[in-house]
């Protein structure tokens, strides 16, 4: 049929539009499938490992020790699994591993089990070794490693269920060159002469953690309790899949919607420009259904081809992303990429359906007109005749104003396209500014001490060295991030003395750090409700101010208030803090923590974030070129008649470009202004879980430098699109375009 032959000619005539539409559709499909599948893979791999190797649900320390009989009784009464966990840190002072800290565990029996990979479980004189450390030092299974006074043959590589994220200290960062785990049998472990750290691991077989904790606190007095959800070594990998999935469900749909909306808008305008053809088809006897089906083909091509190409590219991309996340962040895990079926279905079906549906709706709306009106091309998106009719401005100025104001639909599409390009370009820069601001200006926390010594038992009065501090952990319902109350001594020199608002801190009141305020959604004057992790007693306090600190979720108050919340003597303390290292009795100290958070720490922790930023910036510029090319291509196609008339009148190509292409400069500025808040809010939502996943509060930062660079890049992308379209102007056939003079512009 003639109508079918025309479809091929129309596609060939507008081949640039279809190529760009296919590429944009491919990118959206690729992003949504790869991102969702990566998140799905990470979640499945970690969840399966945590389940198979019985990672703890929590670890705790009590002031009164639990005997084996006590643990057995608790297991039977409350249906839990309990095990005493312990380790010894060996600091290697000589040999190939000089300077490394090796954490040695006895082979676990019930919880936090070890995978023995490429070998067997350790016997006498043998050990399991974590593989990332082994790879850095080129240690193979069967090699002998020397830990100073202790030599072991590596019987296999291992990953321990509670050390998937390999942190030496929870406040530190991964260092595969200087820190590793070694697992030996109990005989070898007992032979190691080093200080031992011990705690209890617990796994709940039913939802009775509150009841168990009340019992533990009543009989043994809980000194500290850390749920797996707040243990970064476990929670970070567990949350990483959700974080990637959240990014996918946030960014991919946004990109998906704006790109598809843009293509749909351009397709719709293309049909409106051809409404005279709809009248011709009706006059030739074609039914409305035949005409609608004919035009729906124009949506099938970019939809199907773009979606299929996107799916094909997403397969290797998913593998690359999974490898990046798992090998960068986690200790070695065995995995196979798992693809997210719903995202595949969405990527394959939705673009084509939306393209075809939009075209069908637009065509059906136009077909409500009579064939005569369609042939006359009435009701066009233009009212240029009366614009600046009595103005004495230059003709070129009138043409520019009429082009923008007289074609509101086209102007909206153009501004929207520029906003999309600006959004993509600015997002990466805002993310980078945010991280740079935190690393170089926000890492200095509100505390001023360097060393914190947590004591084995409560003490009273004033310590001989350092300054007394009472700390206690609390839970906030609906949030996995624990709140740490800081009971400050009077005249302390290690804490801030003013709030963000400049008010002096009153230790009779309560204050939150900025990280805690955002995490729990609390503002000055609000009431914060939290529960003691030991006795689960609920407390409510009014927050009198916020203190800038993006690295800690702290509640600041006086020592008397903090001890009252915990239900202990008002003169008690359980920590000693100091600017310098102290020589305290080892039997007195449960743990020592160095508080400084360095830029190196952040660089290491935020490695994946850096990669995401680079990807955003590259994709932003590429998308910007494609999107603006699509928009300018539409403008040139819609003004082909005007261009032909100007050619007949003898205008040069430069003059034609000034009157046709350069009229949208104001729309570029408007679109850019729209893109700024869109990018800012997008990053703000994306950073909402950084305190939970990374222990740092990232907030969007928009600098003047970014605004300038973003605008320059957007304008450069716009100019590149104009340059590419200038060649198309020179190829416009004057005769063919003028034949349509009564049907178009």
Buried (B, 14 or more C-beta within 10 A) or exposed (E): EEBEEBBEEBBEEBEBBBBBBBBBBBBBBBBBBBBBBBBBBBBBBBBEBBEEBBBBBBBBBBEEEBEEEBBEEBBEEBEBBBBBBBBBBBEBEEEEBEEBBBBBBBBBEBBBBBBBBEBEBBEEBBBBBBBBBBEBBEBEBEEEBBBBEBEBBBBBBBBBBBBBBBBBEEBBBBBBEBBBBBBBBEEBBEEBEBEEBEBBBBBBEEEBBEBBBBBBBEEBBBBBBBBBBBBBBBBBBBBBBBBBBBBBBBBBBBBBEBBBBBBBBBBBBBBBBBBBBBBBBBEEEBEBEEBBBBBBBBBEBBBBBBBBBBBBBBBEBBBEBBEBBBEEBBBBBEBEBBBBEEBBEBBBEBBBEBBBEBBBBBBBEBBEBEBEBBBBBEEBBBEBEEBBEEEEEEEEEBBBBBBBEBBEBBBBBBBBBBBBBBBBBBBBBBBBBBBBBBBEEBBBBBBBBBBBBBBBEBBEEEBEEBBBBBBBBBBBEEBBBBBBBBBBBEEBEBBBEEBBEEBEBEBEBBBBBBBBBBBBEBEBEBEBBBBBBBBBEEBEBEBBBBBBBBBBBBBBBBBBBBBBBBEBEBBBBBBBBBEEEBEBEEEEBBBBBEBEBEEEBBEBBBBBBEBBBEEBBEBBBBBBBBBBBBBBBBBBBBBBBBBBBBBEEEBEBEEBBBBBBBBBEEBBBBBBBBBBEBBBEBBBBBBBBBBBBBBBBBBBBBBEEBBEBBBEBBBBBBBBBBEBBBEBBEEBEBEEBBEBEEBBB
